[in-house]
Amino acid sequence: MDSSQLLGITTFTYLFSTLLYVGIFVFKTEKLGIAATVFTALALLIQTAGLALRWVESYQMGIGHAPLTNMYESVVFFAWTIVVLYLAIEWKFKTRVIGTFALPFAFLAMAYASFSTDINKAITPLVPALQSNWLIAHVVTCFIGYAAFAVAAGLGIMYLLKNRFPQETGNGSLLNTLPSLKVIDDIIHKTMVFGFIWLSAGIITGAIWANSAWGTYWSWDPKETWSLITWFLYAITLHARYTRGWGGTRIAWLAVFGFISVIFTYYGVNFLLSGLHSYGSN
Amino acid sequence: MKDNKQIWNFFASVKLALFTLCTLALTSIIGTIIPQHESYSFYVKRYGEGMANFFRILDIPDMYGSWWFLTLLGLLSANLIVCSIDRFPAVWKQIVADQSLLSVARIEKMPFTHTLDGLNSANSGQLESYLQKDGWKTQKNESGQGLIIAGQKGGWTRTGVYIVHASILIIFAGAIVGHFLGFKGSVMIPETKQTAKVYSSETQAPIDLGFEVRCDHFDIEFYDNGMVKEYTSRLTVLEDDKEVLVKDIEVNSPLKYKGITLYQASYEGYRDFIITLKDPATGAEKAFVAPFQQQVKWAEKDILLGVVNAEALRDRVVRMKVWFKAGDNAPATFWLEAQTESASADNGTGYNFSVKQMYATGLQVAKDPGVWLVYLGCFMMMTGLYFAFFMSHRRVWLVLNPDGKKGSLLIAGSTNKNKIGFEKFFSEFTGEITETLQ
């Protein structure tokens, strides 16, 4: 059993988890709920083992480094953080339907990592610029932030759907299984706040790292600039909420827009723009 | 006077903050799409002359340092300062206010209340010491309305937002200090050579370091698959020709000396070689820089030597043929692999040889006396965000005999954040107070 097999299995288990959560939503059977949670936790364990094994394998190849150094590894880690964060939210807010809107992100990330042909899955050694203790701190902080924003966007979509069809109040309506708008709104806000703090930490660790490698903590490279644009977007959202009382649909839309900016920062910049962060593009 | 107030309100407004942040976010995109710091002809070629001129007027080629972008950052700073001055006093009052001076009527209207009755023996000292033991800062006031004991925790966390705002200003201050009192430059130092000057990244003007740096040695290590593993330079710092510091620098591991940091950034390979001769008897070493296929002379020993042939793998020399002639003896030639030493017994010259291709190390050089301010700002930002989002100002009131009702205790509480967490706390709190009184 090697890490790529384990991570390959993870892709399918997350697909199955997604289906289970959709099942709860569609058939409104709470019985499926425990199965979905247990199964997702199991899938997470398999993925964790896969990531750990990949780490070990890199040491066996004599080029040991944390599995966080190229596009493939980062997408896998992204999926991992989304699931960890989702399970934490499920546990904290005692509601499972959110999984219907969060797990698909994890599955799509894993599917992209596994099946895309323009991603290199090999474990490769680290170029000199990446050989730093800041690597783990920087990548982990950024991705916790990204994962939180992914979950917030999923919740945003949930909010907008429920808000779009309020008249379907009959028992037959799917949307009735969703938590109340007020609860969703509250979780969106909390998830965004959480993401904002980790994104700030990610930008800061990146700046400190850049300063120790190149002597500049900020050089307006496209990746840096886009992370700042994303930071501005969430800062705007938080100010609008705290001081102008924005909530509901507006915040839900901002959660979705914010995540588009996150995806562009994470993915778009690597492929569409050139700059210092070219490591991630293969 | 009224105008002044209006200007003040404008700069204190959240509307301005939202406008500035939106404009900064949107305009920042420009510089990620249009390449920065290119020549005028580059923009003409790519976007046409009209656009290139338009870019020049708006400073697009250096947009993050342009007058309008800096104005936006200035506007943000002014907004942060004025808004904080405007709001902080009220927040400070809330932090230091004596909570026990509130009227019973107001306490009764707090979001969380609970009343206990039939407590004829309850005494205030017991309640106050319970609160203090539990970490509450207490205040007490007795009036005709009853005895009020107020407790609060985390009042200072209300400063979180202002710490974050201040942190941004401190980071800006650090950037300004770095801009005016520091420099960024670079320099290429060939192996064995030294320099006291580097060249400004912005203007190419020479900058005096105040000391000299010598590159003793440069080396590239490779992985088995041919990828670069590490660039290493051995640097020696000299002051008045005296060696004061020697360090091997790598990417991510720079050399710091007198506030100036030297980073491994690039390299350049030469068609020259460094031949090192070592006398096996005395251990004495001497190094020569020999251009490819040219003789160099060691006059005092009457020796001529050079590299007559070399084999390269891509741009890296892996094997070199050395030519050596001492006095009137017949010349000796032998092949030598890079990074190996040829023993005197094998090459018959009386010296141990090692030969390497000559490189120049490319150093990024920076002096930034503002960086500690930036780091301080970053630290404050994280602390402030934590206070602002995860910690709350909790207040509780215990009113004994409210409005003259003997044996009655009114328990009230309020929080500025995390109502759900406080609700849970409050039910436990009332339980414990009940227990304390029994």
Interface residues (C-beta under 8 A of the other chain):
Chain A: I63 T124 P125 V127 P128 A129 Q131 S132 V193 F196 I197 S200 A201 I204 A207 I208 N211 S212 A213 W214 G215 T216 Y217 W218 W220 P222 T225 W226 L228 I229 F232 L233 A235 I236 H239 A240 T243 R244 V269 L273
Chain B: V14 A17 L18 L21 C22 L24 A25 S28 I29 G31 T32 I33 Q36 Y64 A175 K184 Y223 N225 M227 V228 K229 E230 Y231 E250 V251 N252 P254 T261 Y263 Q264 A265 Q364 V365 A366 D368 V371 V374 Y375 C378 M381 M382 L385 Y386 F389
